[in-house]
Amino acid sequence: MRQLLVPYYEHPTARPTAWQTLLASPRLYGVILNPASGPGTAADPAFGDVADRLRATGTRVLGYVDTDYGRRPHAEVVRDLLRHRDWYGVTGAFLDQVSAGPEALAHYRRLAVAARAAGAGSLVLNHGTHPDPGYLRLADVLVTFEGTWETYRTAEQPPAWTRTCPADRFCHLVYAADTDLTALAAERGAALHCAVPGDGAHPWGTLPHGLGAVRPR
């Protein structure tokens, strides 16, 4: 099954072997393309190439855009969405640092409309925590956890409203992990996940656990 939503923030020319390993995985739901904390200021042919190769395998290519918890101007976010579309042909958008409270719903509703207008067939909102349930109406997937394995392992059970929703609407991103998350994420109501061994300021420069095919039990 395609369960891995992977934020891999390394340049393809700096980590060609790692990118090749990622491209060969049968478990990719999607890969978040992040050339320069967003699309950057000019198209990068190396990222264009991996985007083409990911699309050829049927993997979603999501353009990374920071929203700074609603503080980043709407026009700047839309500019990045359009650059991802025009330069890399992304098929979706990954909005990072998304607010969780109901007071920001109107702002993110406008951004969701803009993302769809820019061609985002898949829209992922990264709250890093469980947000107001109203956000579920805006996106295909909500990232409801981002943090360390130790924090994840001891985290409280998800709120009751999540149990009425399909598991493929939720994703958990975990770093400083020494194992794949498939079973535990499923227990916590998330069909999508990514667990990497990296830690510190740049954990998403390491490949996730569980890139190979899941073995039948």
C-alpha positions as CSV (number, residue, x, y, z in Angstrom):
1,M,0.0,0.0,0.0
2,R,1.1,3.6,-0.7
3,Q,1.3,4.9,2.9
4,L,4.4,7.1,3.0
5,L,4.1,10.9,2.7
6,V,7.8,11.8,2.6
7,P,9.4,15.2,3.2
8,Y,12.9,14.6,1.8
9,Y,14.7,18.0,1.8
10,E,18.0,17.2,0.1
11,H,19.2,18.3,-3.3
12,P,19.1,15.5,-5.9
13,T,22.7,16.2,-7.1
14,A,24.0,16.0,-3.5
15,R,22.2,12.8,-2.6
16,P,21.6,10.9,-5.9
17,T,21.7,7.4,-4.4
18,A,19.2,8.4,-1.7
19,W,16.9,9.9,-4.2
20,Q,17.2,6.8,-6.4
21,T,16.2,4.7,-3.3
22,L,13.2,6.9,-2.7
23,L,12.1,6.9,-6.3
24,A,12.2,3.1,-6.3
25,S,9.9,2.6,-3.3
26,P,6.5,1.0,-3.9
27,R,5.0,2.6,-0.8
28,L,5.0,6.3,-1.7
29,Y,1.8,8.1,-1.3
30,G,3.6,11.4,-2.1
31,V,6.9,13.2,-1.9
32,I,7.1,16.8,-0.7
33,L,9.3,18.8,-3.1
34,N,11.2,21.6,-1.2
35,P,14.1,23.1,-3.3
36,A,14.7,26.1,-1.1
37,S,12.2,26.3,1.8
38,G,9.7,26.6,-1.0
39,P,10.2,26.7,-4.8
40,G,13.1,29.2,-4.6
41,T,13.7,32.1,-6.8
42,A,14.4,30.2,-10.0
43,A,13.7,26.8,-11.4
44,D,16.1,24.0,-10.5
45,P,16.4,21.4,-13.3
46,A,17.5,18.7,-10.8
47,F,14.3,19.0,-8.9
48,G,12.4,19.2,-12.1
49,D,13.9,15.8,-13.1
50,V,12.9,14.0,-9.9
51,A,9.4,15.6,-10.1
52,D,9.0,14.1,-13.6
53,R,10.2,10.7,-12.4
54,L,7.9,10.7,-9.4
55,R,4.9,11.5,-11.5
56,A,5.8,8.8,-13.9
57,T,5.5,6.3,-11.1
58,G,2.1,7.6,-10.1
59,T,3.4,9.3,-6.9
60,R,1.9,12.6,-5.9
61,V,4.4,15.5,-6.0
62,L,3.5,18.1,-3.4
63,G,5.1,21.6,-3.5
64,Y,6.3,22.8,-0.1
65,V,4.9,26.2,0.9
66,D,5.4,27.8,4.4
67,T,2.4,29.8,5.7
68,D,4.0,30.8,9.0
69,Y,0.8,30.1,11.0
70,G,-1.2,32.6,9.0
71,R,1.3,35.4,9.3
72,R,2.7,35.1,5.7
73,P,0.8,37.3,3.2
74,H,-1.7,35.5,1.0
75,A,0.0,36.8,-2.2
76,E,3.4,35.3,-1.2
77,V,1.8,31.9,-0.6
78,V,0.0,32.0,-3.9
79,R,3.2,33.1,-5.7
80,D,5.0,30.0,-4.3
81,L,2.1,27.8,-5.3
82,L,2.3,29.0,-8.9
83,R,6.1,28.7,-9.0
84,H,5.8,25.1,-7.9
85,R,3.2,24.4,-10.6
86,D,5.0,26.3,-13.4
87,W,8.6,25.1,-12.6
88,Y,8.1,21.6,-11.4
89,G,4.6,20.5,-12.5
90,V,3.6,19.5,-9.0
91,T,0.3,17.7,-8.6
92,G,-0.4,18.9,-5.1
93,A,0.5,21.3,-2.3
94,F,1.9,20.9,1.2
95,L,1.2,23.9,3.3
96,D,3.5,24.0,6.3
97,Q,3.2,25.7,9.7
98,V,-0.6,25.9,9.5
99,S,-2.6,27.3,12.3
100,A,-4.8,25.0,14.3
101,G,-7.5,27.3,15.8
102,P,-10.9,28.1,14.3
103,E,-10.0,31.8,14.1
104,A,-7.7,31.2,11.1
105,L,-10.2,29.0,9.1
106,A,-11.2,31.9,6.8
107,H,-7.6,32.7,6.0
108,Y,-6.8,29.0,5.1
109,R,-10.1,28.6,3.2
110,R,-8.8,31.3,0.8
111,L,-5.5,29.6,0.6
112,A,-7.1,26.3,-0.1
113,V,-9.2,27.8,-3.0
114,A,-6.0,29.4,-4.4
115,A,-4.1,26.1,-4.2
116,R,-6.9,24.3,-6.0
117,A,-6.9,27.0,-8.6
118,A,-3.2,26.6,-9.0
119,G,-3.8,22.9,-9.9
120,A,-3.3,21.2,-6.6
121,G,-5.2,17.9,-7.0
122,S,-4.0,16.9,-3.5
123,L,-3.8,19.4,-0.6
124,V,-2.1,18.6,2.7
125,L,-2.1,21.0,5.7
126,N,0.6,20.5,8.3
127,H,-0.7,21.6,11.7
128,G,1.6,19.2,13.6
129,T,-1.2,18.8,16.1
130,H,-4.9,18.1,16.0
131,P,-6.6,21.2,14.7
132,D,-10.2,22.4,14.8
133,P,-12.2,19.9,12.8
134,G,-13.3,22.6,10.3
135,Y,-9.9,22.2,8.6
136,L,-10.9,18.8,7.4
137,R,-13.3,20.5,4.9
138,L,-10.4,22.4,3.3
139,A,-7.9,19.7,2.5
140,D,-7.4,16.1,1.5
141,V,-5.0,15.3,4.4
142,L,-4.2,16.9,7.7
143,V,-0.9,16.3,9.4
144,T,-2.0,16.0,13.0
145,F,1.4,15.1,14.5
146,E,4.9,16.2,13.8
147,G,7.6,15.6,16.5
148,T,10.0,13.1,18.0
149,W,9.5,9.4,18.3
150,E,9.6,9.7,22.1
151,T,6.9,12.3,22.1
152,Y,4.8,10.3,19.7
153,R,5.2,7.1,21.6
154,T,3.7,8.6,24.7
155,A,1.2,10.9,23.1
156,E,-2.4,11.0,24.1
157,Q,-5.0,9.3,22.0
158,P,-6.5,11.4,19.2
159,P,-9.7,13.4,19.8
160,A,-13.0,11.7,19.3
161,W,-13.9,13.6,16.1
162,T,-11.0,11.9,14.2
163,R,-12.5,8.5,14.8
164,T,-15.5,9.3,12.5
165,C,-13.2,10.1,9.6
166,P,-11.3,7.8,7.2
167,A,-7.8,7.1,8.2
168,D,-6.4,8.3,4.9
169,R,-7.3,11.8,5.9
170,F,-4.6,11.9,8.5
171,C,-0.8,11.8,8.5
172,H,1.8,11.6,11.3
173,L,5.4,12.8,10.7
174,V,7.9,11.5,13.2
175,Y,11.7,12.1,13.5
176,A,14.4,10.6,15.8
177,A,12.7,7.3,15.1
178,D,14.3,3.9,15.0
179,T,11.4,2.0,13.4
180,D,8.6,2.2,10.8
181,L,5.3,3.7,12.0
182,T,2.8,1.6,10.0
183,A,1.2,-0.3,12.9
184,L,1.3,2.4,15.5
185,A,0.0,5.1,13.2
186,A,-2.9,2.8,12.2
187,E,-3.8,2.3,15.8
188,R,-3.9,6.1,16.2
189,G,-6.1,6.6,13.1
190,A,-3.6,7.7,10.5
191,A,-3.1,5.7,7.3
192,L,-0.4,8.0,6.1
193,H,2.9,8.5,7.9
194,C,6.7,9.0,7.7
195,A,9.3,8.1,10.3
196,V,12.9,9.1,9.8
197,P,16.0,8.5,12.0
198,G,17.2,12.1,11.6
199,D,17.0,14.6,14.5
200,G,18.0,18.1,15.3
201,A,17.4,21.2,13.1
202,H,17.2,19.2,9.9
203,P,15.6,15.8,10.5
204,W,14.0,15.6,7.0
205,G,17.3,15.1,5.3
206,T,17.2,11.4,6.1
207,L,15.3,8.7,4.3
208,P,12.3,7.2,6.1
209,H,12.0,3.7,7.6
210,G,9.9,1.2,5.7
211,L,10.6,2.3,2.1
212,G,10.5,-1.3,1.0
213,A,7.3,-3.3,0.3
214,V,5.3,-4.3,3.4
215,R,5.7,-8.0,4.0
216,P,2.5,-10.0,4.5
217,R,1.9,-11.3,8.0
